[in-house]
Amino acid sequence: MPPKGKSADKGGKSKDAGAEQAGGKQKGAQTINVRHILCEKHAKKEEALAKLNGGAKFDEIAREFSEDKARQGGLLGWKTKGALMPEFEAVAFDLQPSTTANPKWAECKTSEGYHIVMVEGRK
């Protein structure tokens, strides 16, 4: 993969289809700092969502509910486009950055299970 520099606001290279998919509402980030909560069962994901909707912090719910290796509050770290599962990436790169105390999240399903995704930073 070629190194990624600053993205051009005027469309950039045609290979950056992901930036166009964002619908122009955000600059086409090439890297995101992402967290998630992964649940194998739909019911467990719904339980985690209920707690998030009740005002709980994202990282605390991730520690309690997530069933993956990212036990540090669901932190996956900085990920570049193309490094994540397509279903996960489509949702994650569309999210606005937020904090664990006041998260904005989205959901997706992959072969690994049900994900609740939040983004802390974009560049």
C-alpha distance (Angstrom), angle and dihedral (degrees) to the residues before:
residue distance angle dihedral
M1 . . .
P2 3.83 . .
P3 3.80 117.2 .
K4 3.77 113.7 -91.1
G5 3.79 118.3 -128.7
K6 3.76 130.1 174.3
S7 3.78 109.7 -37.5
A8 3.77 116.8 -119.9
D9 3.79 116.1 -120.1
K10 3.82 91.3 -144.4
G11 3.78 97.3 71.5
G12 3.80 98.6 -76.4
K13 3.78 118.1 -151.7
S14 3.78 120.4 -9.9
K15 3.82 90.0 -121.7
D16 3.83 88.7 71.9
A17 3.80 94.8 83.0
G18 3.81 90.1 147.3
A19 3.80 91.9 66.8
E20 3.79 89.1 54.6
Q21 3.82 92.0 49.0
A22 3.80 89.7 60.7
G23 3.80 85.7 74.3
G24 3.78 93.7 -124.3
K25 3.81 92.5 -78.1
Q26 3.82 91.6 114.9
K27 3.76 135.4 27.3
G28 3.80 110.1 -95.2
A29 3.79 101.1 -98.0
Q30 3.78 116.0 -158.2
T31 3.81 95.8 -165.7
I32 3.79 132.7 33.8
N33 3.79 133.8 -171.7
V34 3.78 99.9 -133.3
R35 3.82 139.5 -173.7
H36 3.76 128.4 -173.6
I37 3.76 145.1 179.7
L38 3.80 112.7 -139.3
C39 3.79 120.0 -160.9
E40 3.79 125.9 178.0
K41 3.80 93.3 -155.2
H42 3.80 126.1 55.7
A43 3.83 91.3 -138.2
K44 3.82 92.0 56.9
K45 3.83 90.7 49.4
E46 3.81 89.3 51.4
E47 3.82 90.0 51.3
A48 3.82 90.2 51.9
L49 3.82 90.5 48.1
A50 3.80 90.9 51.5
K51 3.81 90.0 55.7
L52 3.82 91.6 47.1
N53 3.80 90.1 49.6
G54 3.80 87.2 51.0
G55 3.81 90.0 60.7
A56 3.83 101.9 -96.8
K57 3.81 119.0 151.5
F58 3.80 114.9 -97.9
D59 3.82 95.4 -130.8
E60 3.82 92.4 51.0
I61 3.81 92.1 50.9
A62 3.82 89.8 46.6
R63 3.82 90.7 54.0
E64 3.80 90.5 49.6
F65 3.82 101.3 40.6
S66 3.81 111.4 19.9
E67 3.81 114.7 107.0
D68 3.79 99.2 -162.4
K69 3.80 138.8 84.1
A70 3.81 93.7 -91.8
R71 3.80 92.8 90.1
Q72 3.82 93.9 150.5
G73 3.78 93.4 94.5
G74 3.79 91.1 -58.2
L75 3.81 92.7 -64.9
L76 3.80 113.0 164.6
G77 3.82 93.0 169.5
W78 3.79 129.0 -144.0
K79 3.81 111.7 -13.1
T80 3.79 127.9 -177.1
K81 3.79 126.7 -141.5
G82 3.78 109.7 -81.6
A83 3.82 94.5 27.8
L84 3.82 96.3 92.4
M85 3.80 135.0 62.0
P86 3.84 108.2 -81.5
E87 3.83 95.1 -117.9
F88 3.82 91.2 49.0
E89 3.80 93.6 43.9
A90 3.81 94.0 50.6
V91 3.81 90.4 56.6
A92 3.81 97.9 37.8
F93 3.81 97.7 50.3
D94 3.82 89.6 50.2
L95 3.83 94.6 56.9
Q96 3.79 125.0 99.9
P97 3.82 113.9 -127.0
S98 3.80 116.0 -97.0
T99 3.80 140.3 163.0
T100 3.80 130.0 -101.4
A101 3.82 88.7 -116.7
N102 3.82 92.4 53.8
P103 3.82 104.7 20.7
K104 3.79 129.2 -175.0
W105 3.78 107.1 -157.3
A106 3.76 143.0 174.7
E107 3.78 133.5 -162.0
C108 3.78 134.0 -129.7
K109 3.78 139.2 165.2
T110 3.79 123.7 -132.5
S111 3.79 135.0 166.8
E112 3.83 86.3 -85.8
G113 3.81 94.4 58.5
Y114 3.80 138.9 -100.1
H115 3.81 118.0 -18.6
I116 3.78 131.3 -161.8
V117 3.80 104.8 -162.8
M118 3.81 132.9 -163.7
V119 3.81 130.8 174.7
E120 3.81 123.3 -144.4
G121 3.79 98.9 -177.1
R122 3.81 144.1 7.1
K123 3.77 132.7 -158.6
